[in-house]
């Protein structure tokens, strides 16, 4: 007997989908949770982006794309990482599912690269997270232009009540994975991007050394030869959650309340690998939710990647690389620019040097938080949230300047985006945090 995710679409939900009317889909903010919905929304006969999926950030977009894999009604499914890349995908036609943030989708519309009349349906993924991230203006402008039927996926109807009242008034609801009334048993968690879940899962098992382990992998990202090396006992990897005993159970994405109960039923200590935007829902799901530090090679690899990206950003800002662009332009016609960049990275020392390198001096960004002295905020509280909830290294947090109604926090530039995502939606002194970059 296993736990399988199979939400029921009752007659009212099916009728709403067939008639092109609004629908509410209650599920945790995770890509795997909307797979049954994508299967019903897609139109295998449609040309163009039959379904536009709006998500809070790129990491959740990657999970939605993984969830759409193998669904004939949803594929080809692509993520709009930039307007140029998305334009090429749209011009090629036969793109049934386009996943984008509201800001990217709005840019595509404003440049007439995405035609409102070509969109068959809009799936608004977890608007409560999008609004908490400051995307209200983009989301409102986008939905003002796109009149396609709307489906709202939300962690709970209460958390998106105002949005639902406006865009899905009195729509039927599918309770695919309702949020619990009270948090369940405690878990440990680590913040992970989709690309790093396999490495982090192995790091967790290596640290905890269970005599029997379980990895819940709803996307099928783990190959048949994964794991086992250097671990104390056997590890089962499964898309559904089997009924078996384990010492450690690892969820590679945010579970629903039912999935978490199934993981706890194995008798295991549960470790969840979450995306930064999912942290508020995790606190609704489980208490306590304590971070687990997964260091060693995984962290060193991530630090190297962050440092590499920041070095490239500095170089592009300082030099522009017009000569390099002219040299590489013919390759961009033959290959995806991302593949060209990856090949150049692999060539490494064989590349011509562009000139003197920028000194390795830490750069700092400034985050503006909507809590201040009047809210009772203290520097220790804010640093604690950034270290424990976001998972930043201590030396990536600088000066904390608390004013009457807001706070400015220095964050290492390479960690600024992840800090902003992780803090948005978190709660401090009873107030949901709203975070933006301070440019002054």
Buried (B, 14 or more C-beta within 10 A) or exposed (E): EEBEBEBEBEEBBBEBBEEEBBBBBBBBBBBBBBBBBBBBBBBEEBEBBBBBBBBBBBBBBBBBBBBBEEBEBBBBBBBBBEBEBBBEBBEEEEBBBBBBBBBBBBBBBEEEBBEBEBBBBBBBBBBBBBBBBBBBEBBBBBBEEBEBBBBBBBBBBEBBEEBBEEBBEEBBBBBBBBBBEEBBEEBBBBBBBBEBBBBBBBBBBBBBEBEBBBBBBBBEBBEEEBBEEEBBBEBBBBBBBBEBEBBBBBBBBBBBBBBBBBBBBBEBBBBBBBBBBBBBBBBBBBBEBEBBEBEEEBBEEBBEBBEEEBBEEBBEEEEEEEEBEEEBEEBEEEBEBEEBEEEBEEEEEEEEEEEEEBEEEEEEBBBBBBBBEEBEBBBEBBBEBBBEBBBBEEEBBBEBBBBEEBBBBBBBBBBBBBBBBBBBBBEBBEBBBBBBEBEE
